[in-house]
Amino acid sequence: MPGKLIDRIQAERSRQFVGRAEEKALFTSVIGQSPMPLVVWSIYGPGGVGKTTLLRQIEGICAQEGIKFTTLDGRYLQANPDFFLGALCMATGMPSPQEACQSLASGGKGVLFVDTYEAIEPLDGWIRETFIPDLPENVLVVLLGRKRPPAGWRSDVWQTLCRVTPLRNLSNADARKFLDYQTVPETVHEQVLEMTHGYPLALTLVAENYAQTGTVGLGPDPSLDIVTVLLDRFVEGVDDPVYRDVLELCSLIRMTTEALIAEVMDAGKASELFGWLKSLSFMELTPFGLMPHDLARDAIATELRWRNPDRYSELHHKARAYYSDRLDRASGAAQQLILFDYIYLHRDNPVMAPFFQWHSQAAAFADTARAEDLPEVLRMVERCEGPESAKWASTWFEVQPEAFMVMRDSAKPSRLCGLLTVLNLANAGPTVWQDPATAAAMKYLDSTAPLRAGERATHFRFWLADDGYQSVSPVQSMIFVTIVQHYVTEPALAATFLPCAEPEFWAPMFQYAMHPQVGALSFEVGGHQYGVYFNDWRAMPPKPWLALLSEREVPIKAAAEKPRTAGDIVVLSREGFVESITEALKAFTNVARLAKNPLIRSRLVVDRVAGEADTKERVTKLRELIKEAADTLNTNSKDDKLYAALETCYLRPLRSQEAAAEKIDVSIATIRRHLKAGAGRVADVLWQQETGL
């Protein structure tokens, strides 16, 4: 007798099914034991992740093992007990609910599947407390839905009788196997995996699109049907605009916390919104907050950026302000996490994205090296850069051991997985002129922008990951975040030098970050050539630099100011600054001469005017600052003669110095001494404002 068509359909389903080996093995193990160790198995995941497809495979296992199974679908049920029991009667062919329940395992074990469980969630308490306890003891209930099961399944006896399994994306190996079955060429597999993250529905849509058009068809344009379908799966049923807003915010940032929602969105509803996000099946709960699955994040953020770019920019701007505010109040590991969140806002930037591994943060932490770490440090340097570099690393460890930072394996802190040195060139002794790398840096500084008293220059002499040297990796990403942390926490930082074994590879990122490669800084050690990226932080301090990078990422239309670049700023030595102040005092009433004074392009002035301020506005600000500094002399009786000299000769000048000397009753020689001393005092006041030192 010929078989039924359903048998052929099921066979083809099984042939094309890939992955879920752990879930299938768990089910086979549970039904193979007597009594069965579980009463309830809850499987949850976002729409399109493959819950129903897995259900069909498990039904097939039941058929092969001769185990009776019954399937209900929440989409066709009403959330009341009578309707549920009536549907069970129809599915089992029994006239009464009691008989239907008993028939679930007639003659042996049985399985009751309830698909789309979220549709009847109001029944959850009744199902757990009333319905399931009345079932025969040899029945396993399998619940499949989009939402994480309510807390009731994780308390009381259910902690041991209920298993909760989040259904994740397919592994790369399983995703490739699926694409092979769908005859998608291997040449595009990597591209497909990068875009879909192994999400089954996305893989299916890409395969269908490729069969029809010969293209992958999943990109940044949400007008494509594929992105639209994915988005519908993730936001289905989200009608409240506030809920939609918080979901969109969550898609832009690395980790979502209740505190962030309260500040960026609605403090009064923060707890409610965070609780709702936590219930979504495509949210991962981490020790630091909530994180959406990669494809859900991509689909929601991409659609928002296309549909409402102003709203995208607004949320981006608010998140940046939140992180920026907390940078100054955090320290250590907490500050590093905030910086990672801050930098994560650039994940969609086509320049920055290839140089960070956003989705796989290293299971490591930065720590100051200890004496016992030195052999391993030298081994890493020698393996990556050769014995001569290792000798310099050993020398520098003797000179500045505190400059050596290591990346430690979180699971085994004694294991080192990376290295970063933060050499202080201003306090390095004679070694700084012996190492080719630091000697080139000091020579460049001395010839172009010498360090001023109290300032520091940092050379990141060695940076590497043990398993990938200076290639893109989770450890490299952590090293770069640690470097940025140094930028924002070192108060007297004047300049930084970052050497690269392959500077051309890193050029796009450093150009975007406004760190030029300077040929004069290149050096050779052990036959290896290194290019060096440089930045003068006196021209643009780290916090404004971070803000400018973000403004370039998503400019806020409401912002009227033109962002400044480092080229707008003049960095003066202490001597040059005093000379410029003296000249500005002499030309205080001459706007044309003041317009040529380098002080109008110094931090002193530029930080105190709008970004688009013209020369006239800068001159006005310079005059105000000089007058305010001079006025401080008039508040002290010891200095009032100095102020009188400045006032009568520069601020409100008389016709000549002789006339000024006569008015304040001093000699010409004395008034000239007072002018020199007064100019020096004004310069002292303004130098402190210029440098913060």
C-alpha positions as CSV (number, residue, x, y, z in Angstrom):
1,M,0.0,0.0,0.0
2,P,1.6,3.4,-1.0
3,G,2.6,5.8,1.8
4,K,0.9,9.1,2.5
5,L,2.1,12.4,1.1
6,I,2.6,13.7,4.6
7,D,5.4,11.1,5.1
8,R,7.2,12.5,2.0
9,I,6.8,16.1,3.3
10,Q,8.1,15.2,6.7
11,A,11.1,13.4,5.2
12,E,12.0,16.4,3.1
13,R,11.6,18.7,6.2
14,S,14.0,16.4,8.1
15,R,16.5,16.4,5.2
16,Q,16.6,20.2,5.0
17,F,16.6,20.7,8.8
18,V,19.9,21.9,10.2
19,G,21.1,22.6,13.7
20,R,19.3,22.3,17.1
21,A,21.2,19.2,17.9
22,E,21.3,20.1,21.7
23,E,17.5,20.7,21.8
24,K,16.7,17.4,19.9
25,A,19.1,15.5,22.2
26,L,17.5,17.0,25.3
27,F,14.1,16.0,24.1
28,T,15.2,12.5,23.2
29,S,16.8,12.1,26.6
30,V,13.8,13.3,28.6
31,I,11.3,11.0,26.8
32,G,13.7,8.1,27.1
33,Q,13.6,8.1,30.9
34,S,11.0,6.7,33.2
35,P,9.7,8.7,35.0
36,M,10.4,11.7,32.8
37,P,12.7,14.1,34.7
38,L,10.8,17.2,33.4
39,V,7.1,18.2,33.6
40,V,7.4,21.3,31.5
41,W,9.9,22.4,28.8
42,S,9.6,26.1,27.9
43,I,11.2,27.1,24.6
44,Y,11.2,30.8,23.7
45,G,12.7,33.1,21.0
46,P,11.8,35.9,18.6
47,G,9.5,35.3,15.6
48,G,11.4,33.6,12.8
49,V,14.1,32.0,15.0
50,G,12.7,28.5,14.2
51,K,10.4,27.5,17.1
52,T,7.7,26.0,14.9
53,T,10.3,24.3,12.7
54,L,11.9,22.7,15.7
55,L,8.4,21.7,16.9
56,R,7.8,19.8,13.7
57,Q,11.2,17.9,14.2
58,I,10.3,17.0,17.7
59,E,6.9,15.8,16.6
60,G,8.8,13.6,14.1
61,I,10.9,12.2,17.0
62,C,7.7,11.3,18.8
63,A,6.3,9.5,15.8
64,Q,9.5,7.5,15.4
65,E,9.6,6.6,19.1
66,G,5.9,5.7,19.1
67,I,5.0,8.4,21.6
68,K,1.6,10.0,21.4
69,F,1.6,13.8,21.0
70,T,-1.0,16.5,20.8
71,T,-0.5,20.0,19.5
72,L,-2.4,23.2,20.2
73,D,-1.7,26.6,18.7
74,G,-2.3,29.7,20.8
75,R,-3.2,31.7,17.6
76,Y,-6.4,29.8,17.4
77,L,-7.3,29.8,21.1
78,Q,-9.0,32.3,23.4
79,A,-7.4,33.1,26.7
80,N,-10.0,31.4,29.0
81,P,-9.9,27.9,30.6
82,D,-13.2,26.7,29.0
83,F,-12.0,27.5,25.5
84,F,-8.6,26.0,26.1
85,L,-10.2,22.7,27.4
86,G,-12.6,22.7,24.5
87,A,-9.8,23.0,22.0
88,L,-8.0,20.1,23.8
89,C,-11.2,18.0,23.5
90,M,-11.3,18.7,19.7
91,A,-7.6,17.9,19.3
92,T,-7.9,14.6,21.1
93,G,-11.3,13.6,19.9
94,M,-12.6,13.2,23.5
95,P,-16.0,14.4,24.7
96,S,-15.0,15.8,28.0
97,P,-11.9,17.7,29.3
98,Q,-11.2,15.0,31.9
99,E,-11.1,12.3,29.2
100,A,-9.1,14.6,26.9
101,C,-6.4,15.1,29.6
102,Q,-6.2,11.3,30.4
103,S,-6.0,10.5,26.7
104,L,-2.8,12.6,26.3
105,A,-0.8,9.6,27.4
106,S,-3.1,6.6,26.9
107,G,-1.0,3.5,26.7
108,G,2.3,5.1,27.7
109,K,4.0,8.4,27.6
110,G,2.6,11.5,25.9
111,V,3.6,15.0,24.9
112,L,1.4,18.1,24.8
113,F,2.8,20.9,22.6
114,V,1.4,24.4,23.0
115,D,2.8,26.7,20.2
116,T,2.5,30.5,20.1
117,Y,2.1,30.4,23.9
118,E,2.4,34.2,24.2
119,A,-1.1,34.5,22.7
120,I,-2.7,32.9,25.7
121,E,-0.3,34.3,28.4
122,P,-3.3,35.5,30.6
123,L,-3.9,31.7,31.1
124,D,-0.3,31.1,32.4
125,G,-1.2,31.0,36.1
126,W,-4.1,28.7,35.5
127,I,-2.1,26.4,33.3
128,R,0.7,26.2,35.9
129,E,-1.4,25.9,39.0
130,T,-4.5,24.0,37.8
131,F,-4.3,22.4,34.4
132,I,-0.9,20.8,34.5
133,P,-1.2,19.3,38.0
134,D,-4.3,17.4,36.8
135,L,-2.5,15.8,33.9
136,P,-1.3,12.1,34.0
137,E,2.2,11.9,35.5
138,N,3.7,10.5,32.2
139,V,2.9,13.7,30.2
140,L,5.5,16.2,29.2
141,V,4.2,19.7,28.3
142,V,6.2,21.7,25.8
143,L,5.5,25.5,25.6
144,L,6.8,27.4,22.7
145,G,6.5,31.2,22.5
146,R,8.1,34.5,21.8
147,K,8.3,35.8,25.4
148,R,10.5,34.7,28.2
149,P,8.3,32.6,30.5
150,P,6.9,34.4,33.6
151,A,8.8,34.2,36.9
152,G,6.3,31.6,38.2
153,W,8.1,28.9,36.2
154,R,11.4,29.7,38.0
155,S,10.1,29.4,41.5
156,D,8.9,26.8,43.9
157,V,9.1,23.2,42.6
158,W,9.2,24.4,39.0
159,Q,12.8,25.2,39.4
160,T,13.5,21.4,39.1
161,L,10.5,20.3,37.1
162,C,10.6,23.0,34.4
163,R,13.4,23.6,31.9
164,V,13.6,27.0,30.1
165,T,15.5,27.1,26.8
166,P,16.1,30.3,24.8
167,L,16.3,29.4,21.1
168,R,19.3,31.2,19.6
169,N,20.5,31.8,16.1
170,L,22.2,29.0,14.1
171,S,25.9,28.6,14.5
172,N,28.1,29.6,11.5
173,A,28.6,25.9,10.6
174,D,24.8,25.1,10.7
175,A,24.0,28.3,8.8
176,R,26.5,27.4,6.0
177,K,24.9,23.9,5.8
178,F,21.5,25.5,5.4
179,L,22.8,27.8,2.6
180,D,24.3,24.8,0.9
181,Y,20.9,23.0,1.0
182,Q,19.3,26.1,-0.5
183,T,22.0,26.2,-3.3
184,V,23.3,29.6,-2.3
185,P,26.9,29.8,-3.6
186,E,29.7,29.4,-1.1
187,T,31.3,32.6,-2.4
188,V,28.6,34.7,-0.7
189,H,28.3,32.7,2.5
190,E,30.5,35.0,4.5
191,Q,28.6,38.1,3.4
192,V,25.3,36.4,4.3
193,L,26.5,35.3,7.7
194,E,27.8,38.8,8.5
195,M,24.4,40.3,7.7
196,T,22.1,37.7,9.1
197,H,24.0,36.5,12.2
198,G,22.6,33.1,11.6
199,Y,19.0,34.1,12.1
200,P,16.9,31.4,10.4
201,L,14.2,33.7,9.0
202,A,16.8,36.0,7.5
203,L,18.7,33.1,6.0
204,T,15.5,31.8,4.4
205,L,14.6,35.2,3.0
206,V,18.1,35.7,1.6
207,A,18.0,32.2,0.0
208,E,14.6,33.0,-1.6
209,N,15.9,36.4,-2.8
210,Y,19.0,34.8,-4.3
211,A,17.0,32.2,-6.1
212,Q,14.8,34.9,-7.7
213,T,17.3,37.7,-8.3
214,G,20.8,36.2,-8.0
215,T,21.7,38.8,-5.3
216,V,22.0,38.6,-1.6
217,G,19.5,41.5,-1.2
218,L,20.0,42.4,2.5
219,G,21.6,45.7,3.0
220,P,21.2,49.1,4.7
221,D,18.1,50.1,2.7
222,P,15.0,49.2,4.8
223,S,12.8,49.6,1.7
224,L,13.9,46.1,0.8
225,D,11.3,43.5,1.6
226,I,13.7,41.4,3.6
227,V,14.4,44.1,6.2
228,T,10.7,45.0,6.3
229,V,9.7,41.4,7.1
230,L,12.4,41.1,9.8
231,L,11.3,44.3,11.4
232,D,7.7,43.2,11.5
233,R,8.7,40.1,13.4
234,F,10.5,42.0,16.0
235,V,8.0,44.9,16.7
236,E,4.8,43.0,16.0
237,G,2.2,44.1,18.5
238,V,4.1,47.2,19.7
239,D,1.5,49.9,19.2
240,D,2.3,52.3,22.1
241,P,4.7,54.9,20.7
242,V,6.6,55.1,24.0
243,Y,7.3,51.4,23.9
244,R,8.4,51.8,20.3
245,D,10.7,54.6,21.3
246,V,12.4,52.7,24.0
247,L,12.9,49.7,21.7
248,E,14.5,52.0,19.1
249,L,16.8,53.5,21.8
250,C,17.8,50.0,22.8
251,S,18.8,49.2,19.3
252,L,21.3,52.1,19.2
253,I,23.2,51.5,22.5
254,R,25.3,48.6,23.7
255,M,23.6,48.0,27.0
256,T,20.2,49.3,28.2
257,T,19.6,50.0,31.9
258,E,16.7,51.4,33.8
259,A,18.8,54.4,34.8
260,L,19.6,55.2,31.2
261,I,15.9,55.0,30.2
262,A,15.0,57.3,33.1
263,E,17.4,60.0,32.0
264,V,17.0,59.7,28.2
265,M,13.3,59.0,28.0
266,D,10.7,59.0,30.8
267,A,11.8,58.8,34.4
268,G,8.2,58.0,35.6
269,K,7.9,55.0,33.3
270,A,11.5,53.8,33.3
271,S,10.7,50.8,35.5
272,E,7.7,49.8,33.5
273,L,9.6,50.2,30.2
274,F,12.7,48.3,31.4
275,G,10.5,45.4,32.6
276,W,8.8,45.2,29.3
277,L,12.1,45.1,27.4
278,K,13.3,42.4,29.7
279,S,10.2,40.3,28.8
280,L,11.1,40.3,25.0
281,S,12.4,37.1,23.7
282,F,15.2,38.7,21.6
283,M,16.7,40.5,24.7
284,E,19.7,39.0,26.4
285,L,20.0,39.7,30.2
286,T,23.6,40.5,31.1
287,P,25.2,41.6,34.4
288,F,25.4,45.1,32.9
289,G,21.9,45.5,31.4
290,L,19.8,44.4,28.5
291,M,21.2,43.7,25.0
292,P,19.1,42.8,21.9
293,H,20.1,40.0,19.6
294,D,22.3,41.3,16.8
295,L,19.8,41.0,14.0
296,A,17.0,42.5,15.9
297,R,19.2,45.4,16.8
298,D,20.3,45.8,13.1
299,A,16.8,45.6,11.7
300,I,15.3,48.1,14.2
301,A,18.1,50.6,14.0
302,T,18.4,50.5,10.2
303,E,14.7,51.1,9.8
304,L,14.7,54.0,12.2
305,R,17.6,55.6,10.5
306,W,15.8,55.4,7.1
307,R,12.3,56.3,8.4
308,N,13.2,59.1,10.8
309,P,16.8,60.3,10.7
310,D,16.1,63.2,12.9
311,R,14.8,60.9,15.7
312,Y,17.8,58.6,15.1
313,S,20.1,61.6,15.6
314,E,18.2,62.8,18.7
315,L,18.4,59.4,20.5
316,H,22.1,59.2,19.5
317,H,22.7,62.6,20.9
318,K,20.9,61.9,24.2
319,A,22.7,58.6,24.7
320,R,26.1,60.4,24.1
321,A,25.2,63.1,26.6
322,Y,24.3,60.4,29.2
323,Y,27.7,58.6,28.7
324,S,29.6,61.9,28.6
325,D,28.1,63.0,31.9
326,R,29.1,59.8,33.6
327,L,32.6,59.6,32.3
328,D,33.8,62.3,34.7
329,R,32.1,60.5,37.7
330,A,33.4,57.0,37.0
331,S,36.8,55.4,37.3
332,G,38.6,52.2,36.6
333,A,36.6,49.3,35.2
334,A,33.3,51.2,35.4
335,Q,34.7,54.0,33.4
336,Q,36.1,51.6,30.8
337,L,32.6,50.1,30.4
338,I,31.1,53.6,29.8
339,L,33.8,54.3,27.2
340,F,33.0,51.1,25.4
341,D,29.3,52.1,25.4
342,Y,30.3,55.6,24.1
343,I,32.5,54.2,21.3
344,Y,29.8,51.6,20.5
345,L,27.6,54.5,19.2
346,H,30.0,54.5,16.2
347,R,29.3,50.8,15.3
348,D,27.4,51.7,12.1
349,N,30.1,54.1,10.9
350,P,31.6,52.5,7.8
351,V,35.1,53.9,8.7
352,M,35.1,52.8,12.4
353,A,33.1,49.6,12.3
354,P,35.9,47.4,10.7
355,F,38.4,48.2,13.4
356,F,36.4,47.1,16.5
357,Q,34.7,43.9,17.4
358,W,31.5,45.2,18.8
359,H,29.7,42.0,19.4
360,S,32.4,39.9,21.1
361,Q,33.9,41.9,23.9
362,A,37.0,40.2,25.3
363,A,36.7,38.0,28.4
364,A,39.6,40.0,29.8
365,F,40.4,43.0,31.9
366,A,43.1,45.6,32.0
367,D,45.5,45.6,34.9
368,T,48.9,47.1,35.9
369,A,51.6,44.6,35.3
370,R,53.5,43.0,38.2
371,A,57.1,41.8,38.5
372,E,56.0,38.2,38.0
373,D,54.3,39.1,34.7
374,L,57.6,40.3,33.1
375,P,58.7,36.9,31.6
376,E,55.3,36.5,29.9
377,V,55.3,40.1,28.7
378,L,58.8,39.7,27.2
379,R,57.7,36.4,25.6
380,M,54.7,38.1,23.9
381,V,56.8,41.0,22.6
382,E,59.6,38.8,21.3
383,R,57.1,36.5,19.6
384,C,55.3,39.4,17.9
385,E,58.2,41.9,17.3
386,G,61.5,40.0,17.8
387,P,64.3,39.9,20.4
388,E,65.5,43.5,20.0
389,S,62.0,44.8,20.8
390,A,61.9,42.5,23.8
391,K,65.1,44.0,25.0
392,W,63.6,47.5,24.8
393,A,60.5,46.2,26.6
394,S,62.8,44.9,29.4
395,T,64.6,48.2,29.6
396,W,61.4,50.2,29.8
397,F,60.0,47.9,32.5
398,E,63.0,48.8,34.7
399,V,62.6,52.5,34.0
400,Q,58.8,52.8,34.2
401,P,57.2,49.5,35.5
402,E,53.9,51.4,36.2
403,A,53.6,52.1,32.4
404,F,53.0,48.5,31.6
405,M,49.4,47.4,31.5
406,V,48.4,43.8,30.7
407,M,45.1,42.3,29.6
408,R,44.3,39.4,31.9
409,D,42.0,36.5,31.2
410,S,38.9,36.9,33.3
411,A,38.6,33.2,33.9
412,K,42.4,32.8,34.7
413,P,43.9,36.1,35.7
414,S,47.4,34.7,35.7
415,R,47.1,34.2,31.9
416,L,48.0,37.3,29.9
417,C,46.2,37.9,26.6
418,G,47.5,41.4,25.7
419,L,49.8,44.2,26.5
420,L,49.7,48.0,26.4
421,T,52.5,50.4,27.5
422,V,51.8,54.1,28.4
423,L,55.3,55.6,28.7
424,N,55.5,59.0,30.2
425,L,58.1,60.8,28.0
426,A,58.3,63.8,30.3
427,N,59.7,61.5,33.1
428,A,61.7,58.9,31.2
429,G,65.3,59.9,31.9
430,P,68.1,59.2,29.4
431,T,66.4,56.1,28.1
432,V,64.0,58.3,26.1
433,W,66.8,59.3,23.8
434,Q,68.2,55.8,23.4
435,D,65.1,53.9,22.2
436,P,64.6,54.7,18.5
437,A,60.9,55.0,19.0
438,T,60.9,57.5,21.8
439,A,63.9,59.4,20.6
440,A,62.1,60.2,17.4
441,A,59.1,61.3,19.4
442,M,61.1,63.6,21.7
443,K,63.0,65.1,18.7
444,Y,59.7,65.9,17.0
445,L,58.2,67.4,20.1
446,D,61.2,69.6,20.8
447,S,61.2,70.9,17.2
448,T,57.5,71.5,16.8
449,A,55.6,71.8,20.1
450,P,57.8,71.5,23.2
451,L,56.2,70.2,26.4
452,R,55.3,73.0,28.8
453,A,55.9,72.8,32.5
454,G,53.7,70.2,34.1
455,E,52.6,68.6,30.8
456,R,52.9,65.0,29.8
457,A,53.4,63.2,26.5
458,T,52.5,59.5,26.3
459,H,54.0,56.9,23.9
460,F,52.0,53.7,23.6
461,R,55.4,51.9,22.8
462,F,54.1,48.4,22.8
463,W,50.5,47.3,22.2
464,L,49.5,43.8,21.1
465,A,47.1,40.8,21.6
466,D,48.8,37.6,22.3
467,D,46.9,35.6,19.7
468,G,46.7,38.2,16.9
469,Y,49.3,40.9,17.5
470,Q,47.9,44.2,16.1
471,S,45.0,42.7,14.1
472,V,41.4,43.4,14.9
473,S,40.2,41.3,17.8
474,P,38.3,41.5,21.1
475,V,41.6,42.1,23.0
476,Q,42.7,44.8,20.5
477,S,39.3,46.5,20.9
478,M,39.8,46.5,24.7
479,I,43.3,48.0,24.2
480,F,41.9,50.8,22.2
481,V,39.2,51.5,24.7
482,T,42.0,51.6,27.4
483,I,43.9,54.1,25.3
484,V,40.9,56.4,25.0
485,Q,40.4,56.0,28.8
486,H,44.0,57.3,29.2
487,Y,43.1,60.3,27.0
488,V,40.2,61.3,29.2
489,T,41.7,60.6,32.6
490,E,45.3,62.1,32.2
491,P,44.8,65.7,33.2
492,A,48.0,67.2,31.9
493,L,48.1,65.1,28.6
494,A,49.7,67.2,25.9
495,A,50.6,64.6,23.1
496,T,50.3,60.9,22.3
497,F,52.2,58.6,20.0
498,L,50.8,55.3,18.8
499,P,53.1,53.1,16.7
500,C,51.7,50.5,14.2
501,A,53.5,47.7,12.5
502,E,51.1,48.1,9.6
503,P,50.1,51.8,9.6
504,E,48.4,51.6,6.2
505,F,45.9,49.1,7.6
506,W,44.9,51.4,10.4
507,A,45.0,54.6,8.3
508,P,41.3,55.0,7.7
509,M,40.4,54.8,11.4
510,F,43.1,57.2,12.6
511,Q,42.4,59.7,9.8
512,Y,38.8,59.7,10.9
513,A,39.9,60.1,14.5
514,M,42.1,63.1,13.5
515,H,45.4,61.3,14.5
516,P,47.8,62.1,11.6
517,Q,50.6,59.7,10.7
518,V,53.9,61.7,10.9
519,G,56.8,60.5,8.8
520,A,59.4,62.0,11.1
521,L,58.1,59.7,13.9
522,S,58.7,56.4,12.0
523,F,61.4,54.1,13.4
524,E,63.0,50.7,12.9
525,V,63.8,48.1,15.5
526,G,65.1,44.6,14.7
527,G,64.6,45.1,11.0
528,H,60.9,45.9,11.5
529,Q,59.5,49.3,10.4
530,Y,56.8,51.1,12.4
531,G,54.7,54.1,11.5
532,V,53.4,56.4,14.2
533,Y,50.1,58.2,14.6
534,F,50.4,61.4,16.6
535,N,48.0,63.8,18.3
536,D,48.5,67.1,20.1
537,W,45.8,67.3,22.8
538,R,46.6,70.9,23.6
539,A,45.0,71.8,20.3
540,M,41.8,69.8,21.0
541,P,41.3,68.2,24.5
542,P,39.9,64.7,24.7
543,K,36.3,65.6,25.8
544,P,35.7,68.0,22.9
545,W,37.4,65.5,20.6
546,L,34.9,62.8,21.6
547,A,32.0,65.2,21.1
548,L,33.3,66.2,17.7
549,L,33.6,62.6,16.6
550,S,30.0,62.0,17.6
551,E,28.8,65.2,15.9
552,R,30.4,64.0,12.7
553,E,28.6,60.7,13.2
554,V,25.1,62.0,13.4
555,P,25.0,65.9,13.3
556,I,22.1,67.4,15.2
557,K,20.2,69.8,12.9
558,A,19.3,72.0,15.8
559,A,23.0,72.6,16.6
560,A,24.0,76.0,15.1
561,E,27.6,75.9,16.0
562,K,30.2,74.7,13.5
563,P,32.4,72.1,15.1
564,R,36.0,73.1,15.5
565,T,39.0,71.0,14.3
566,A,42.5,70.8,15.8
567,G,43.7,73.0,13.0
568,D,41.8,75.9,14.4
569,I,44.0,76.0,17.6
570,V,47.4,77.4,18.1
571,V,49.5,75.9,20.9
572,L,52.0,78.3,22.5
573,S,54.9,77.6,24.7
574,R,55.0,79.4,28.1
575,E,57.5,82.0,26.7
576,G,55.5,82.5,23.5
577,F,52.3,82.9,25.6
578,V,53.9,85.6,27.8
579,E,55.2,87.4,24.7
580,S,51.7,87.3,23.1
581,I,50.1,88.6,26.3
582,T,52.6,91.5,26.5
583,E,52.0,92.3,22.8
584,A,48.2,92.2,23.3
585,L,48.4,94.6,26.3
586,K,50.4,97.0,24.2
587,A,47.9,96.7,21.3
588,F,44.8,96.7,23.6
589,T,43.1,99.6,21.9
590,N,44.2,98.6,18.4
591,V,41.8,96.0,17.0
592,A,43.8,95.5,13.8
593,R,46.9,94.5,15.7
594,L,45.0,92.3,18.1
595,A,43.5,90.5,15.1
596,K,47.0,89.3,14.2
597,N,47.8,88.1,17.7
598,P,48.1,84.3,18.0
599,L,46.1,84.4,21.2
600,I,42.9,84.7,19.2
601,R,43.5,81.1,18.0
602,S,44.6,79.7,21.4
603,R,42.5,77.6,23.8
604,L,42.2,80.6,26.0
605,V,39.9,82.3,23.4
606,V,38.6,79.6,21.2
607,D,37.0,77.7,24.1
608,R,35.1,80.8,25.2
609,V,33.5,81.8,21.9
610,A,31.0,80.1,19.5
611,G,32.4,77.7,16.9
612,E,31.6,80.1,14.1
613,A,32.9,83.2,15.8
614,D,34.7,85.6,13.5
615,T,37.9,87.5,14.2
616,K,36.1,90.5,15.6
617,E,34.3,88.4,18.2
618,R,37.5,86.6,19.1
619,V,39.3,90.0,19.6
620,T,36.5,91.2,21.8
621,K,36.8,88.1,23.9
622,L,40.5,88.4,24.2
623,R,40.1,92.0,25.4
624,E,37.6,90.9,28.0
625,L,39.9,88.2,29.3
626,I,42.9,90.5,29.6
627,K,40.8,93.2,31.3
628,E,39.4,90.6,33.8
629,A,42.9,89.3,34.6
630,A,44.2,92.9,35.0
631,D,41.3,93.7,37.3
632,T,42.5,91.1,39.8
633,L,45.6,93.3,40.4
634,N,43.4,96.2,41.5
635,T,41.9,94.2,44.3
636,N,45.2,93.9,46.2
637,S,46.9,96.9,47.7
638,K,50.3,95.4,47.0
639,D,49.6,95.3,43.3
640,D,47.6,98.4,42.7
641,K,50.6,100.2,41.3
642,L,51.0,97.5,38.8
643,Y,47.4,97.9,37.8
644,A,47.7,101.7,37.6
645,A,50.7,101.3,35.2
646,L,48.7,98.9,33.0
647,E,45.6,101.1,33.0
648,T,47.4,104.4,32.1
649,C,49.7,102.9,29.5
650,Y,47.7,100.1,27.9
651,L,44.0,99.7,29.0
652,R,43.1,103.4,28.9
653,P,46.3,104.9,27.7
654,L,47.4,108.4,28.1
655,R,49.3,110.2,25.3
656,S,52.7,108.9,26.5
657,Q,54.5,106.9,29.3
658,E,55.8,110.2,30.6
659,A,52.3,111.4,31.1
660,A,51.4,108.1,32.7
661,A,54.4,108.3,35.1
662,E,53.5,111.8,36.1
663,K,49.8,110.8,36.8
664,I,50.7,108.0,39.1
665,D,53.7,109.8,40.5
666,V,56.5,107.4,39.6
667,S,59.6,107.7,37.4
668,I,59.8,106.4,33.8
669,A,62.1,103.6,34.9
670,T,59.7,102.6,37.7
671,I,56.6,102.6,35.4
672,R,58.4,100.3,32.9
673,R,59.3,97.9,35.7
674,H,55.6,98.0,36.8
675,L,54.5,97.3,33.2
676,K,56.7,94.3,32.9
677,A,55.7,92.9,36.2
678,G,52.0,93.6,35.6
679,A,52.1,91.9,32.2
680,G,53.7,88.9,33.8
681,R,51.0,88.7,36.5
682,V,48.3,89.0,33.8
683,A,50.0,86.2,31.8
684,D,50.2,84.0,35.0
685,V,46.4,84.3,35.5
686,L,45.6,83.6,31.8
687,W,48.2,80.8,31.5
688,Q,46.3,79.0,34.2
689,Q,43.1,79.4,32.2
690,E,44.9,78.3,29.0
691,T,46.4,75.1,30.3
692,G,44.5,74.3,33.5
693,L,47.9,73.9,35.2
